[in-house]
Amino acid sequence: MSIPRRSPRTLIVAASVVAATATAAVAVTATAGASGGKEQAQAAIKGGKAKNVILLIGDGMGDSEITLARDYTVGASGRLNMDKFPLTGSYTTYAVHPDGSPEYVTDSAASGTGWATGHKTVNGRISKTPDTDKAVPTILELAQRRGYATGSVTTAELTDATPAVLASHATDRSCQGPADMAKCPADTIAKGGPGSIAEQSVNHKVDVLLGGGKQRFDQKVTDGKYKGRTVTEQAKKLGYQVVTDKAGLKAVKPGKPVLGLFADGNVPTEWTGKPAALGGTAPQRCVTSNPGRPDGTPALADQATQAIKLLEAKQRKQHSKQGFFLQIEGASIDKQDHAADPCGQIGETAAFDRAVKVARAYAAKHPDTLVVTTADHGHTSQIVPLDAQPPGMTSTLVTDEGQQLKVNYSTNPPGKAQEHTGTQVRIAAQGPQAYRVLGVTNQTDLFTTVREALRRR
């Protein structure tokens, strides 16, 4: 797709505005004690092109979810890895109705479509227009056309909404495997469409796909070239190495695409504990283990580390001047928030934060890497006073500081899943084009940030 170029004068004016804004941002950052302070902020306001882009999405990770994880794990005055970026802003997260009017609370499909394509859409839709249901090019597709290696890592099913928006186009997010196409008749291969999200993901030949969702890839293709084969078999025919545990991931051969399927559904959470309840729970410490999580399941940080190595190796093997685009999602922050499970939620936020640390450590050695961390939407958890008696479900936790902390979930009555909220959410960045996250922006602006960073170097 054609990309309009800015004139030199426009760039000079924009740079002046950015410099003025950044001066204030530098002061705030330095005062707040962020890692690197003034020097990091000054470096981050530069433009330039990125060899690599790492986009980290904490699903449902609003400011309440971040604060809860911070308070519990590193203390109220401590800082998570995601708190240490030199530049921080906020972006709005609304979806739209078919006529373009705002839908104030978004789901993950519409929000992901926003940053993946630069276009708003209706809730439930994957990288398609809100009115005509036409596919819109994604940032991953754009990166592939420009010679970048590409990857997607998640703790959800690889066919779930957030990873799906990068490498598929579907009328409805439920159309994850060949047997799940009821709401997407025009997308079926029999009707000349691209098939299910699973089929499209491997057909796009994304270099690294790591997450859950084995059940979707074990479904049989119903039409076309691979009819009668499972999507996993289709992937192998397309050259994918298929792995199912940490040992297999470590053993893959660089230079060949990788499909890692580490769970039948979503990857099991790292932490467990008692969910919130009507009337509250007794004070509890979270259990930092999960008997339902197989020993060979790689942590999100491990997946991120290996994904970066594999993407780098592919480009070296092909002697490419371009780098890679990688999206990393901590998906079950959202899923445990829906379940009113504060321990599961905090554990997944902590796991995501360790992946942030991996990305920032890589960028420290490769400063031509743009790293962005954000959320797709806000969620329901709130930290409330210990003597509060809210109408919803609550849980009292004993933090690592030895203090009690009360969490409330009140967007739905007990027995129903908790809901997203329409709040703006944090976005933070470092590296080329990172200054674009400053202030209050729109979720679709993230697409422009990544696109500008990935212009040919």
N, C-alpha and C positions, 0 to 999 in steps of 0.2 A: 504494500500500500504506500502511496506517496505521503511524504512527511514535509509539511511546510517548513522552510528554513527562515530563521530570523535574520534581519539585517544587522550589520555591525553596530549601527546607531542604536537599534533596539536593545542589543546585548549590552551596550555600554550603559544605557539608562537603567536597564534591569539590574546590572551589576552594582550601580550606585545605590539603588533602593535596597538591594540585598545587603550591601556593606553597612548601610545605616541601620538596618534592622538587626544585622548580626552584631553590631557594636553593643546594642542593648542585651542581645542574647548571650554574648561573651561575658558581660558583667554578671548576669544572672547565673550562668553556668559556673563561673569561678566562685561566686559567693556561695553557691549551693554545695561546693566541694566535689563536683563531678570529676571523674578520672581525667587527668590531663588539663582540665579547666580551660584557661584562656588559650593556650597553645592549640589544643585540639579543636576548639571552636573556630579559631582563625584559619586553621588548615581546612576545616570542613566547609567554610563558606566559599571556597574556590569552586569553579565550574569544572570543566574538563570532562573527558570521556572515561568510562570504566572498562577495564578489561574483564572484570567479573562483577556480578550482582548477586547478593544473597538477600532474599526477602524472607523474613520470619514472621509468621502469622500465629498469634495466640488466639485461638477461636474463643469468642465470648470473653476475652480478657480485657474488661473495662478497668477503670481506675480502682474500683472496689476490689476486684479480683487481684490486682497487683498489690494493693495495700495489704490485703489479707495475707498473701504469701510472704510479703516483706515482714509484717509484724510477727508472723509465726516463726519464720526461719532465721532471719538475721536481725530482727529487732526493729522497733519503731524508729530508731535513729540510724539503723543500718541501711545498706544499699544493695539491691540486686544487681546483677550484671546488666539487665535491661535499663537500670537507672543511670548507667554510666556513659551513655552516648553523649557526645558534645552538643548536639542540636536536637531539640524536642519541640513538637507542636501538637496540634490536635486536628482530627478531621471528622467531618460529618458522615453519617452512615445510612441515610435513608434510601429506600427503594422507590419505585414509581408504579403507578397504575398504567394500564395499556394506553391511556390518553396522555401520559406524561406527567400527570399530577402526582404530588409526593405521597408515598406510603411511608409514614414516619418511622415505623419499626421494620427493619430489614431482616431477612433470613440470610444464611451463609451463601446461598446460591446467588442471590441478587447482589449482595455486597461483594462477593468474589468476582462476579462479572464486572463490577465497577472498576476494580483495580486491574483486572486482567485484560479488559478491552477499552477502558476509558468511557464506557457507556453505561448508563443506568438501565435496569430492567425490572421486570416484575418478580415478586418473590417466587421462588421455586424454579426459575429458569436458569439455564447454564449457557452463558456466552452467546445469547441470542437477543435480538431486539424485542422491546416490550410490546410492540404493536403488530409487526409483520412476521415475527417468529423467524427471522433470518439470522444466519450465523454471522458473527462479528469477529474479525481476526483478533487473536490474543497476543499478549506480550511474549509468550513462549514461542508461538508460531513465528512471530517477528524475529525473535532471537535466532531461531533455527535458520531462517532465510539468510541471516547475516553471518552464518557460520559459527555461532556460539554452540557449545555443548549445553545440554539442558537436563535438569533434574527436578524431581518432586519427591519430597519426603513427608510422611504424615504418621500420626498415631491413630488416625481413623482408617476406614477402608479407603483404598486408593481411588475408589469410585465415588466417594463422598463429595459433597459440594465443593469444598475449598480446593482440593487437588483437581477435581473435575473441570473447573473453569479454565484451567490452563491448556488442556489438551483434548477438549471435547466440546461439542455443541449439542444441547439437548433441550427439548421443549419443557421437560420436567426432570428435576433432580433425582426422582425415583427410578429412572430408567438406567440402572447401574449395570445390569448384565443382560445377555440375550433373552433371558426368561422374564425380565422386568420391564417390558416395553409397552405395557398397557396404556400409559398416558402419553406415549410418543409414537403414534402410528406412522406419522410422516417421516420419522427418523429411522425406521427399520430398513434394513438392507433390501428387503423384498419390495419396498416402495421407492427404492433409489436413494435412501438416506445413508448416513454414515454408520449406522448401527448403534449399539449401546455404548455407554461411557467406557466400559472395560475394553471393548473392541477398538474404539477410537484411540484410547490411550496408548495401546501397543502399536496400532497402525501409524500413529504419529511418530513412532520410533524415538520417544523420549529416551535419552541415554541412561538415566537412572530413575527407577520408580521403586520406592521403598515404603511399605506400610502394611496395613491389614487388608482384608477383603478377599481372601482366598476363595470364599464361597462364590463370589461373582465370577472369578476367572475360571472356576471349575464348571461353570455352565456351558452348555454346548451351543455353538453358533448355529443359527437356524437357516441361514441363506448365504449365498455368495461363495467365494473361493474357498472358505474354510468351513463350509457347512458340514456338520457332523463332528467336528473337532471341538474340544474345549477352547476357551480363550487362552488358557495357559499353553496348550499345544500350538495355537496360532502364534503366540509370542515366541515359542521356541523355533517355529518355522521362519520367523522374522529375524532370528539370530540372537534372541534374548537368552542370557543365562538366568535360570530361575532358581532362587534360593529361598529357604524357609526358616533359617535361624542364623544366629550370630556367627557361628563357625562357617557356615556356607557363605555368608556375606564377606568374611575375611578372605575366603579362598577364591573369590571370583577373579577372572583374568581381566586385567585392564585393557581398555580399548574396545571391548564388546559391551553391548547394552545389557543392563541388569534389571530384572524384575524380582524384587524381594517381597514375599508374602508371608508375614510373620504371625498372622492370626486369621481364623476363618472370618471373623467380623472385625470390630475395632480392636486395636492392640490393648490388652488388659492394663489397667492403671498400675502405677508403681506403689501408691499408698492406699491404705484402707482405714476405716473407722466407722463409727456409728453415724448414720445420716441424721439430719435435723428432724425434729419431731414437734408436733403441736404441744405446747407447754414446755418445750426445751428438753435438753439432755443433761445428765450429770457431767461435770467437768471431765474432759477426756484429753489424753495425748493421742495423736495420730500414730498409727502403726506404719512404719516406713518399709513395709513389705506387703506382698500380696500373694497368698498361696495359689490363687488362680492365674498367676502369671508364670508361664513356663520358664525354666532356668535359661534356656537358649534365646530368649527374646532380647534383641538389642535395644538398649536405651536410645532415646531420641538423639542424645549427644553423640553416641557411637555411630548412629546412622548418618548424622550430619558430617562427622569426620570422614567416614568412608565415602560418602557421596562426593565430597570435595576432592578426595584423592582420585577417585575414578574419573571425575570430570576433567581434572587436570591431566591425568594420564592419557585420556582420549585425545585431548588437544595437542599434547606433546607428540604422540604417535603420528598424528596427521600433520605435524609441523604447522599448526594453525597459529596465526597471529591473534586470533580472537580467544577469549577466555570462556566463561560459562555463566549461565543463569540458573540459579537454584532457589526453589521455594521450599521452606521448612515449616510445617504446621504442627503446633501443639494443640491437637483437636479436642482432647477430652477435658480441658478446662471447661469448655462449653457443656460437654455431655454430663459431667459431674455436677455442674451448676444446675442443669435441668433436673437432675436427680436429688437436688438439695443435699449433696454429700460434700461437706466442707473439706474433709481429709483427702478424699480422692481429688478434689479440685485443687487444693494446695499442692499436693504431690505432683500433679501434672503441670502446674505453673512452675514449680521448682525444676522439673525435668526440662521444660521449655527454656527456662533461664540458663540451664547448663548448655543447651544448644546455642543460645545467644553468646555464651562465653566462647564456644568453639569458633563461631563466626567472627567475633571481634578479635580473637587471637590470630586467626588467619589474616584478617585485614591489617593487623598491626605489622605483619611481615610483608603484606602485599597492599600498599596504600592506594593502588589503583582499583581497589575493590569497594563498591558501594554496598553498605550493609544497612538495611532498613528493618526495624521491628515495629509491629503494630498489631491491632486486633481487627476483626471484621465487624464486630458490634459489641455493645455492652450487654450485661446480663444482670441477674437478679440479686446476687448476694450483697448484703449490707452489714457493716460493722456497727453495732448498736450498743448503747450503755447496758451494763450488766443488770440494772434494775428495770430496763425497758420490758414492756409486755406487749409486743406487736401481735397482730392477729394471725400472722403466719407461723411457719415452723422455725425453730431456733436450735442452735447447738452452741454449747459453751466449750471452748478449747483452752488448754493450758499450753501457752507458747513456750518456745525455747528460752525465753527470759524468765519463765516461772510465773507469769501473770495470766490471769483469766481474760478471755476475749470472747464476746458473744456475737454470733453470726445469725442473721435473719434472712429468711426466704419468704416473700409475701406476694409474688406476682400471680400465684394461683393457689387455690385451696389444697389442703393435704390430699394426696391420692392422684393429683394431676401434675404433669411436668411443669416446672417453672419456666418462665418466659424470658425472651430477649427484652432489652430495653432500647429506646431510641436515642440514647445519649451519644454525644461525640466521644471519640476515644483517642488515646495517645498514639502518636507516631513519632519515632525517633530515628536518627540516622547518622552515619559518618561516611566520608569518602566523596568521590566525585558526584556533584549535583545534590549533595545532602542538604544544602541550604533551602531547597524547595519544600522541605517539610515544616519550615518555620511558620508560626502564626496559626490561624484556623483555615484549613483548606477543605476541599471536597474529596471524598474517597476516590473519585475518578482521577484526581490529580496525581495519584500515585502511579497510574499508568504512564502519564507524561514524564514523571521523574525517572522511571526506569527506562522508558523509551529514549529519552535524551541521553541518559548515561550510556546506553548501548549503541548510540550512533557509531558509525565506522570510525575507528581511531586513526 
